[in-house]
């Protein structure tokens, strides 16, 4: 079972999709999947069989106001691995329902939430 899983397909606006995709591949272990609908976008997933993907593209396109979310089967282990890969991570927090999570930031400063598998 992979360390992380994409919660929902999402669009993330970045300055340079090529550079950003290299960061997501190196730091999070994602891989390029079938080309995005738009030429200037790059879709990434943890497996070519995944039905959910992160699409990186220009910042001037509408994106969700909510932070993209990745699920982790083990939040502590995921945080340790990301720290070892040089990712800037926040402290593990707990919400009112008792779900543990932490946040990371990509090269462009976009926040991504890593939360316990529901």
Secondary structure, DSSP 8 states (H G I E B T S, - for coil): --SEEESS-EEEEES-HHHHHHHIIIII--EE-S--SSTT-EEEESSTT-S--EEEEETTS---SS-EEEEES-HHHHHHHHHHTT--B---EE-TT--EEEEEE-TT--EEEEEE--
